[in-house]
Structure formats: structure tokens, C-alpha cells
């Protein structure tokens, strides 16, 4: 039993990672240094940006320049976010959303008046009508120009089911609701079927099988129909859907000419997407699917399956759905996406405000996002994937030269703010991705891993002494075996069986150490090639094999039964010495990861081109001294 004195002594000897308050103080100090450096740079670059920049952004200029010369053929080659094939270059967007009987102004009006289900009809409208031409034609045919068109609910989104794992097959259930439409969808994986909607089999369901080794779609085409149901109510349904995967294609319905069909239906434009596509969410109205939330990993994605398992899906092993009913108006009317944790939107807004007003703007990233970081460290998969979704939305907005319509302050929708925001959020997402990998693998930490994460001289020295101790003990064991090699013999079949079984057990435990070594290196690529990585490989890869061999030889040289029992697992202590030295307390481990990831975020921000974080520089000369590269969501700055 440990006395209180022993426990106090152990606590004194245990080095805990840097507390959160100290990390924030360290970050603030670094921000002050960079800010002072930025002030020196600004004094040299000139100070024309003040009132001129404000008038430029307030003048009604487009969010994205029209001049082709403003765009560069390449982007920032040093960005930690914009690397070709990175998961940070994936997009996420919603297909099929919106009131297709209204124009863009009408959809925004419905968002600002959320209690309404109908807008003033053309006959009584003052100014421009919010109905589009097709809706006016439909109302004219059915004598509704003085009544208008209404919907039964605030939006056509009762719920959105976010998919938890990649499906290996997609099945569509079709039926008739004033014409053919999709009534339900089933997602199938490993003989588990996740279904939602009206699963009518009056018509044979349509099934598309995906390649389990590459379960992505090549293209999606979708068309919706808004039709007059009853006197003045309009409903919505999917009347055409085409999904392609390699040589296989699933087609439901047929394309119609967009607009009013002359009877009672309004057909939307055909929406399409191509790339490495994943269906990550399905929106339902009256239990019928009406929207799809889609992720495009990009054709340059290096490892599609790894990106899907880590950043797109929860990778829980069982396909299911996460029911979301919040932010339906934002998705329906403003072209947004559904997220599990709505707190990410306030964080995004806070960071955008910093991009507009603070220098360096990234100084507000951790203060705004610290709650997201804490929940991610705690294993909240909803928060982690919400961060990824915002990152992909920003990529979509920039690559498609769009705007984030959910911002009340439209001045934030400017390329000189959206691209720095993407760079900042992408760096934060890099850290969250590594946290997701940590929770997915849960590698067993050893002295070498802790020395890398802490980055202190004391922890490095401890790791070196642990390694030297292991090597010396193995040398002594090998020397003993060689010296007594004449004693190697098979005493009995039981003796041989125990020796083999003991060796198999030791080898299995050594294999776990090797797997943990590989997992840690996969989570932290910067660990590879370091001195700690090399001695970790010697300790947990080479030594694992050698311990298994030595165990067999040692057992075959032992004649006493009790000694055989004792020697069967004796050498495991040598292999596990680097793990025994580590505190496995979950609070300590979380603190260790917290300190490391916060420092890594600051490091990546500091390594990025500091001009991303200087709003005065980005506004100077109306931004004409640098160029835009939308495919990589980055700037091409002039060389210093």
C-alpha cells in the first residue's frame, strides 16, 4: 500500500504538461511580438489602406473580382492548408434546397420572415415580385395572381439525417405523389440497411452498388419539382436523380425543361456535381427525401477511404443517421449546410470579425475556438465533424466564388476576408483531424511519444535513459543465452509446448507495441525521421522481434518447471519499460494532447505567410498587389 508520503513524492516527480492558462499567455506573447513586427512592415509598405479600403469594400464591388488578371495559375506553395490532395480541399454543399417558385430575393425574404408560409402575390406586391417567372405563369393559369402560393410549413426540411458511415449500396424507393417521385432511401453496408422515408415497394426499388474499396460516386444529377397541390398550396419532390459509380449508373425519372410545364408543376434547374462524391446527409419533407448533402473529396484526394473514415464519416462501423432539425431556414433559403454542433457558426462569425478588424487576425482563433477544441479533445465526434463541415463549406464558397449568405454583415463576404478565414480554419481543422485520429486509434503512449509531445529537454533525457536501459538488459540477456547455449534441449513435449505458447504470447504483445508505434507515426507525420522516432523503432519494432526470439531460447534452456513459468513473460518487462514510465491517467493524457495541439496550431499559423493575417496589407491598393488562386483557396503573394 502506498503511503501519503509516497503519493506526494510521486506527484512531485511527475511532470505535467503546460496548463491551459500558461499556453494562452504564451500565445498572447507571441501575438504581441508578431503584431509589433507587422507594425514595422506596415510602416514600410505604406498606409494608404485606411479610409480608401473602407470605401472600396463599402462601394458595392463584387465579392470576387471579375478581371481575369486578378487570378493566378498557382497558389501559395507554402500553405499548410492548400496542398494538392489535402482533405482541406474537399467541398461540402446541399443539393435540392430552396423554394423553387421564388427567386433569390424571395428566398431571402422567406428567411427574414420565418413565421410566414406565403409572400404577397404579384397583384398586390409593391416593387419587384419575389416570385419567379415560372411561378407567375402557374398562378396566371390557375387564377392565383391575387392570392399567391403558400407552403404547408416554414420550410421543406422537417429533418436532415447526417450519415454516420459510408454506404456500400444505395437503394431508392419510388412511388406516386401527383406523379412519380422518390419516396424513401436505404443505405446499405455490411448487411445492415439504414432506411428512412416511405418504403413503398409497389414499384421495384432501384439499387446502385458501390465498390467497398472505393465507395464514392463519380457524379450526381438531381432535379426537383414544385407542384400545385389543392387550391394554392405547393409541395416539393425529387423527380429526377442520376447516380454514377464507375461503369454502374442508377437513374430515376427523366429530366424536364426547367420552368413551368403549362399544367401544375414547376421544375428546377438540374443540379449536378462530379468528382469523388459522398452522400453525407438527406433532407426529408413529410417523410420523403427532398435534399442531399454532398461532400466532394476532389479528384486529387490521395487516399479516399482514409479521408472518408477520418473527416467525412464517424467511422463507427455501423451505418446509421444523426437526426438534425436545427438551422433548416439557413439551409433551405441561404444555401448553407447542416452541422451537428451549431456552436461552430458563432465561432466562425467571431473569427471572421477578427479577420476583418484584428492584426494579426489569427490571434482570435484560439480564444474563439477553444470550446470546440476542448469538446474535440473530449471525444465529441459531433463537434469534430462540424469543424470539418465548416472547413469544406469554406472551400466550396471560395472555389465556386460564392458568398456565405448566413452572414448578416455582407461586408464579410469579400475574397480578402474569406481566403484568410479558410487558411485559418484549415489550420484549426488540421489539428482536429489529428485529434480524431487519436480517438480512433487510441495509441498507447510510451516515453518516446511523450518526449515528442512535450518537447522538453527533461522528457527527452528520460526517453534516452529508458532506451539505454532496454538495450543493456537485452544485451545481458543475449549474452546469457549465448554463454549457456549448450543447455538448449527439448526436455519433454510439455516443455516444448510451453516454450512455443509463451513465445506466441510475447510476440502478440510485441505486435501491439509495433501497431501502436505505427499508429502514432500515422497521427503525427512530423514524428517520422526524428531521433525519438528512430529509437522508438528500435525499442518497439526491432526489440519486439528480438524479445520473442530470446524468450523461446531462454525457455528451451530452462529445465525447472517453476523457472519456465517465471521466464515465460520475464522479458516483457524489457519491452514494456518505456510504457511503464508513463502516467495513464486520462486527465493527464488529455492535458498532454491539449498542450501539444495548441502549440501546433500556433506553430502552423506562424509558419504561414503573415500577410494572410494582416487586414491592412490585404486592403492596400485595393488588393491589386497580390493575386487569387481559388482552386487552392490561397493567395499568390509577391516575393519579398
SVG drawing of the C-alpha trace seen along z (x, -y; Angstrom):
<svg xmlns="http://www.w3.org/2000/svg" viewBox="-59 -58 88 94">
<polyline fill="none" stroke="black" stroke-width="0.4" points="0.0,0.0 1.3,-3.5 1.6,-5.9 0.6,-9.6 4.3,-10.4 4.9,-8.1 2.0,-9.6 3.2,-13.1 6.7,-12.1 5.3,-10.6 3.3,-13.8 6.5,-15.8 8.4,-13.6 5.7,-13.6 6.0,-16.4 2.6,-17.6 2.1,-19.4 1.8,-23.1 -1.5,-24.4 -4.1,-25.9 -3.6,-29.4 0.1,-29.3 -0.4,-28.2 -2.8,-31.1 -0.4,-33.5 2.4,-32.2 0.2,-32.6 -0.7,-36.2 3.0,-37.0 3.8,-35.6 0.9,-37.5 2.3,-40.7 5.7,-40.0 4.2,-39.4 1.9,-42.4 4.9,-44.6 6.7,-43.1 3.6,-43.7 3.6,-47.3 7.2,-47.7 6.2,-46.1 3.2,-48.3 5.3,-51.4 7.4,-50.4 4.6,-49.2 2.7,-52.5 -0.5,-53.4 -2.9,-54.1 -5.3,-51.4 -7.3,-53.4 -10.4,-55.2 -9.7,-54.1 -10.0,-50.4 -13.3,-51.0 -14.8,-52.8 -13.7,-50.1 -15.4,-47.4 -18.5,-49.5 -18.8,-50.6 -20.8,-47.6 -17.9,-45.9 -18.4,-42.2 -17.1,-39.8 -14.9,-38.2 -13.1,-40.3 -14.3,-40.0 -10.9,-40.8 -9.2,-37.6 -5.8,-39.1 -6.6,-39.1 -6.4,-35.3 -3.2,-33.4 -2.4,-30.0 -0.9,-28.8 -1.4,-29.5 0.6,-29.7 3.1,-26.8 4.0,-27.0 0.4,-26.9 -0.2,-24.0 -3.8,-24.0 -3.7,-24.3 -1.6,-21.3 -3.0,-19.4 -4.9,-16.3 -5.3,-17.5 -8.6,-16.8 -8.8,-20.6 -9.5,-21.0 -12.8,-18.9 -16.1,-20.7 -19.5,-20.3 -22.8,-21.6 -26.5,-21.0 -28.4,-19.9 -32.2,-20.4 -32.7,-23.1 -34.7,-26.3 -38.3,-27.3 -38.2,-26.9 -41.3,-29.0 -39.4,-32.0 -36.4,-34.0 -33.3,-34.6 -34.9,-37.7 -37.9,-35.7 -35.9,-33.0 -34.1,-35.6 -37.4,-37.3 -38.8,-34.0 -35.8,-33.6 -36.2,-37.1 -39.9,-36.4 -39.7,-32.9 -43.2,-32.8 -44.7,-33.2 -45.5,-30.4 -46.6,-32.8 -45.4,-36.0 -47.5,-38.8 -48.9,-37.8 -47.8,-39.6 -51.1,-41.5 -50.6,-43.2 -46.8,-43.3 -45.1,-46.7 -42.0,-46.8 -40.3,-43.7 -42.1,-40.4 -40.4,-37.7 -42.0,-35.0 -40.1,-33.8 -41.4,-33.8 -42.5,-30.1 -44.5,-30.7 -46.2,-33.8 -47.1,-31.7 -48.5,-28.9 -50.5,-31.5 -51.8,-33.1 -53.1,-29.8 -54.8,-28.9 -56.1,-32.4 -53.9,-32.8 -52.1,-36.1 -54.2,-37.8 -53.8,-35.0 -50.2,-33.8 -48.6,-30.4 -48.2,-29.1 -46.4,-26.1 -47.8,-24.0 -44.7,-24.5 -41.9,-27.1 -39.5,-25.1 -39.4,-21.9 -36.9,-20.5 -38.6,-18.7 -35.3,-17.0 -31.9,-16.1 -30.3,-12.7 -26.5,-13.0 -25.0,-9.7 -22.5,-8.1 -20.6,-5.7 -20.0,-5.2 -22.7,-3.1 -21.7,-0.2 -25.1,-0.3 -27.8,-2.9 -31.4,-1.9 -34.2,-4.2 -37.9,-3.5 -40.2,-5.1 -43.9,-5.9 -46.5,-8.3 -47.4,-11.6 -49.2,-13.6 -46.6,-12.0 -43.5,-9.7 -41.1,-10.7 -38.6,-9.2 -40.4,-8.2 -37.6,-6.7 -33.9,-5.9 -32.0,-3.0 -28.2,-3.0 -26.7,0.5 -23.3,1.5 -22.2,5.0 -25.7,6.4 -27.0,3.5 -29.7,1.4 -30.4,-2.1 -33.7,-3.2 -35.9,-6.4 -38.9,-7.6 -41.9,-5.9 -40.6,-2.4 -43.3,-1.5 -42.5,1.4 -45.4,1.0 -42.6,0.2 -39.4,2.3 -36.7,0.3 -33.6,-0.8 -30.2,0.2 -26.7,-1.0 -23.8,1.0 -20.6,-0.8 -17.1,0.6 -16.3,1.3 -12.7,0.4 -13.6,-2.9 -17.2,-3.7 -17.6,-7.1 -19.9,-8.4 -18.4,-9.8 -21.4,-12.1 -24.8,-13.2 -27.6,-14.8 -30.8,-16.0 -34.0,-17.8 -36.8,-18.8 -40.4,-19.6 -42.7,-22.1 -46.3,-21.4 -49.7,-22.9 -51.5,-20.7 -55.0,-21.8 -56.2,-25.4 -53.0,-27.4 -50.5,-25.1 -47.3,-24.0 -45.3,-20.9 -41.8,-19.7 -40.4,-16.3 -37.4,-14.8 -38.5,-13.8 -35.1,-13.0 -31.9,-11.6 -28.9,-10.1 -26.1,-8.5 -22.9,-7.2 -20.2,-4.9 -17.7,-3.8 -19.5,-1.8 -22.6,-1.5 -25.4,-4.1 -28.7,-4.4 -31.3,-6.6 -34.7,-7.5 -37.2,-9.6 -36.4,-11.9 -35.2,-15.4 -37.7,-18.1 -37.2,-21.6 -36.7,-23.9 -39.7,-26.2 -43.5,-25.9 -44.7,-22.8 -48.0,-24.5 -50.1,-22.4 -49.4,-22.5 -45.7,-21.9 -42.5,-24.0 -39.2,-22.2 -36.0,-23.4 -32.7,-23.6 -30.8,-20.3 -28.2,-20.4 -25.1,-18.4 -21.8,-17.5 -18.8,-15.4 -15.7,-14.2 -15.2,-11.8 -18.6,-12.3 -20.1,-11.1 -23.7,-11.5 -23.4,-12.7 -26.9,-13.9 -30.5,-13.5 -33.2,-16.1 -36.8,-15.0 -40.2,-16.7 -43.3,-14.7 -41.0,-11.7 -40.0,-12.0 -36.3,-12.8 -36.0,-16.3 -32.4,-17.3 -28.9,-15.7 -25.9,-17.0 -22.8,-16.0 -19.1,-16.0 -16.7,-16.2 -13.3,-14.9 -11.8,-16.1 -10.1,-14.1 -6.7,-14.8 -7.5,-13.2 -4.6,-10.9 -6.5,-8.3 -10.2,-8.4 -11.1,-5.7 -8.9,-7.3 -10.3,-10.8 -13.9,-9.4 -13.2,-7.4 -11.4,-10.3 -13.0,-13.6 -16.3,-12.7 -18.0,-9.9 -17.9,-8.9 -16.3,-5.6 -18.3,-3.9 -18.5,-0.6 -22.3,-0.6 -24.2,-2.7 -26.8,-4.9 -28.0,-8.5 -27.8,-11.5 -31.1,-13.4 -30.7,-17.2 -33.7,-19.6 -31.9,-23.0 -31.0,-25.7 -33.5,-24.4 -34.2,-28.0 -30.5,-28.7 -30.1,-25.5 -33.4,-26.0 -33.1,-29.7 -29.4,-30.7 -27.6,-27.8 -26.0,-26.6 -25.3,-23.1 -26.4,-21.1 -24.0,-20.6 -24.2,-18.5 -22.9,-21.2 -24.4,-24.7 -21.8,-26.4 -19.4,-26.3 -21.3,-29.0 -20.8,-31.5 -17.1,-30.6 -16.9,-31.1 -18.5,-34.5 -16.1,-35.5 -13.1,-34.5 -14.4,-36.4 -14.7,-39.5 -11.1,-39.1 -10.1,-38.7 -11.8,-42.0 -10.5,-44.0 -7.6,-42.4 -3.9,-42.2 -2.7,-39.5 -6.1,-38.2 -5.3,-34.6 -4.8,-35.9 -8.5,-35.4 -8.7,-31.8 -7.9,-30.0 -10.0,-32.4 -13.0,-31.8 -12.5,-28.1 -11.2,-26.9 -14.5,-25.4 -14.6,-23.4 -11.0,-22.3 -12.0,-21.1 -15.0,-19.2 -12.9,-17.6 -10.3,-16.5 -13.1,-15.0 -14.0,-12.8 -17.2,-14.7 -17.5,-13.4 -20.3,-15.8 -18.1,-18.8 -15.1,-17.4 -17.3,-16.8 -18.9,-20.2 -15.5,-21.7 -14.7,-19.6 -18.0,-20.6 -17.4,-24.3 -13.9,-23.8 -15.4,-22.1 -18.1,-24.8 -15.4,-27.5 -13.6,-25.5 -16.9,-25.3 -17.6,-29.0 -14.1,-30.0 -13.7,-27.5 -17.2,-28.4 -16.7,-32.1 -19.8,-32.3 -20.7,-34.1 -21.8,-32.9 -25.4,-34.2 -25.9,-33.5 -23.6,-36.4 -25.7,-39.4 -22.8,-41.7 -22.4,-41.2 -19.1,-43.1 -17.5,-39.8 -18.2,-38.2 -15.1,-39.6 -12.3,-37.5 -9.7,-39.3 -11.5,-38.0 -12.9,-34.6 -9.5,-33.3 -7.6,-34.2 -10.6,-32.7 -10.2,-29.5 -6.5,-29.4 -7.1,-29.9 -9.9,-27.4 -8.0,-24.9 -5.1,-25.0 -7.5,-24.5 -9.1,-21.6 -5.7,-20.0 -5.4,-19.8 -8.9,-18.5 -8.2,-15.8 -5.2,-14.6 -7.4,-14.6 -10.0,-12.5 -7.2,-10.0 -6.1,-9.9 -9.6,-9.0 -9.9,-6.5 -6.7,-4.7 -6.0,-5.5 -2.3,-4.6 -0.6,-3.5 1.8,-6.3 5.4,-5.5 8.4,-7.6 9.4,-8.5 5.9,-9.6 5.6,-11.8 9.0,-13.3 7.9,-14.3 4.6,-15.7 6.1,-17.7 9.1,-18.8 11.1,-19.4 14.7,-18.6 13.9,-16.6 11.4,-14.3 13.9,-13.7 16.6,-12.7 14.3,-10.4 13.4,-8.7 17.1,-8.3 17.8,-6.6 14.8,-4.3 16.1,-3.2 19.6,-2.7 18.2,-0.6 16.3,1.6 19.3,2.1 21.6,3.0 19.1,5.5 18.7,7.2 22.5,7.4 22.8,9.0 20.0,11.5 21.6,12.3 24.9,12.8 23.4,15.2 21.8,17.2 25.0,17.4 27.0,18.4 24.6,21.2 23.7,22.3 24.8,25.9 21.8,26.2 19.4,25.9 17.3,29.1 13.8,30.5 13.1,31.8 9.6,33.1 6.6,32.3 5.1,30.3 8.3,28.3 8.3,27.6 4.5,26.7 5.0,24.2 8.0,22.7 6.1,22.2 3.0,20.9 5.0,18.5 6.8,17.2 3.5,16.7 2.0,14.7 5.2,12.5 5.2,12.0 1.5,10.9 2.2,8.3 5.2,7.1 3.0,6.8 0.7,4.5 3.7,2.3 4.6,2.3 1.0,1.3 0.9,-1.5 4.2,-2.7 2.8,-2.8 -0.4,-4.5 1.4,-7.3 3.6,-7.9 0.5,-8.0 -1.2,-10.5 1.9,-12.7 3.8,-12.6 6.3,-15.1 7.4,-12.5 8.8,-10.4 12.6,-10.8 13.2,-12.4 15.7,-10.9 12.9,-9.9 11.2,-8.1 14.4,-6.1 15.0,-4.9 11.2,-4.2 11.5,-2.0 14.5,-0.2 12.7,0.2 9.3,1.3 9.9,2.9 13.4,4.4 13.4,5.2 10.0,6.8 11.2,9.4 14.4,9.9 12.5,10.3 10.3,13.0 13.4,14.9 15.1,14.6 12.0,15.8 11.9,19.0 15.6,19.7 15.5,18.9 12.6,21.3 14.2,24.1 17.3,23.7 15.3,23.9 14.8,27.3 13.0,26.4 9.2,26.1 8.9,23.1 11.7,21.3 9.9,21.9 6.7,20.3 8.7,17.3 10.7,16.9 7.7,17.2 6.9,13.5 10.0,12.2 11.3,10.3 8.1,8.5 9.3,6.1 12.1,5.0 9.7,4.4 7.1,2.5 9.6,0.4 9.0,-2.6 5.3,-2.4 5.5,-1.7 7.2,-5.1 4.1,-6.9 1.1,-8.0 -2.0,-6.6 -4.4,-9.0 -6.9,-10.2 -6.8,-13.8 -3.0,-13.9 -3.1,-12.4 -5.8,-14.9 -3.7,-17.7 -0.7,-16.4 -2.5,-16.4 -4.1,-19.8 -0.8,-21.5 0.7,-19.9 -2.2,-20.7 -2.5,-24.3 1.2,-24.8 1.0,-23.1 -1.8,-25.4 0.2,-28.4 3.3,-27.0 1.4,-26.4 -0.1,-29.9 3.3,-31.4 4.8,-29.3 2.1,-30.6 2.7,-33.8 2.0,-36.6 0.3,-38.6 -2.8,-36.4 -3.3,-37.8 -2.8,-41.5 -6.1,-43.1 -4.3,-46.4 -2.0,-44.7 -4.8,-42.8 -6.8,-46.1 -3.9,-48.2 -4.1,-49.2 -7.5,-47.5 -5.7,-44.2 -4.1,-44.6 -0.6,-43.7 -1.4,-40.0 -3.4,-37.5 -6.1,-34.9 -6.0,-31.2 -9.4,-29.8 -8.6,-26.0 -6.2,-26.0 -8.1,-28.7 -5.0,-30.8 -3.2,-33.9 -0.1,-34.3 1.9,-37.0 4.7,-38.9 8.1,-37.6 9.7,-39.7"/>
</svg>
